Amino acid sequence: MWNLPVTNFTQYSVPQQSSLYDDVDLTEPMRPSRTISMSDMLAIIAAFCGAVTICTVLIKLWF
């Protein structure tokens, strides 16, 4: 269910990012990683939420 909006966001963000990065050389191998920015942000947010919950659980266990 969640894979569909992520792919839609990446498809819509490709022409905008390509127009923004026209001045930059597109021959870099790490360039396609910018098209996965939405899923990367979601993964980072999920990791932060998981770390916060783990820290709160540990604090509640120790104190």
Backbone torsions as a table, in degrees:
resi	resn	phi	psi	omega
1	MET	NA	-42.4	-175.7
2	TRP	-82.4	-12.4	-179.1
3	ASN	-74.2	-27.7	-176.7
4	LEU	-67.3	-49.9	179.4
5	PRO	-64.7	-32.2	179.4
6	VAL	-65.1	-43.6	179.4
7	THR	-67.2	-35.0	178.3
8	ASN	-66.1	-41.6	179.2
9	PHE	-64.5	-39.3	-179.7
10	THR	-67.8	-38.1	-179.8
11	GLN	-66.8	-38.3	-179.0
12	TYR	-76.6	-25.8	-176.3
13	SER	-86.4	-11.7	-177.7
14	VAL	-65.6	-51.1	-178.7
15	PRO	-65.1	-34.4	179.8
16	GLN	-66.8	-45.3	-179.1
17	GLN	-68.7	-36.0	179.9
18	SER	-66.7	-35.5	178.2
19	SER	-71.2	-30.2	179.5
20	LEU	-75.0	-34.6	-175.1
21	TYR	-101.4	28.5	177.5
22	ASP	-67.2	-33.9	-179.5
23	ASP	-70.1	-25.5	-178.7
24	VAL	-85.4	146.7	178.7
25	ASP	-65.1	125.9	-178.4
26	LEU	-88.3	9.4	-178.0
27	THR	-85.5	-0.7	-179.2
28	GLU	-71.9	138.8	-179.0
29	PRO	-69.8	-22.7	-178.0
30	MET	-86.4	7.6	-177.8
31	ARG	-67.6	-42.0	-179.2
32	PRO	-62.9	-15.7	-179.6
33	SER	-69.1	-20.9	-179.7
34	ARG	-72.2	-21.6	179.8
35	THR	-75.1	-13.8	-178.5
36	ILE	-104.0	27.8	-175.4
37	SER	-67.6	-37.2	-178.5
38	MET	-64.0	-47.6	-180.0
39	SER	-67.3	-34.0	177.5
40	ASP	-65.3	-41.7	178.3
41	MET	-64.3	-41.1	178.3
42	LEU	-62.6	-40.3	179.8
43	ALA	-67.0	-40.1	179.6
44	ILE	-65.9	-42.1	178.8
45	ILE	-63.2	-42.2	179.4
46	ALA	-64.2	-39.3	179.2
47	ALA	-65.7	-42.1	178.2
48	PHE	-63.3	-43.4	178.9
49	CYS	-61.9	-41.6	178.5
50	GLY	-64.4	-40.9	179.4
51	ALA	-65.5	-40.2	179.6
52	VAL	-64.8	-43.4	-180.0
53	THR	-65.1	-40.4	178.9
54	ILE	-64.5	-41.2	179.2
55	CYS	-64.1	-42.6	-179.7
56	THR	-65.1	-39.3	178.7
57	VAL	-64.8	-42.4	179.1
58	LEU	-64.5	-40.9	179.6
59	ILE	-64.2	-40.5	179.6
60	LYS	-67.7	-31.9	179.2
61	LEU	-73.2	-40.4	-176.1
62	TRP	-77.2	-34.2	-176.3
63	PHE	-107.8	NA	NA
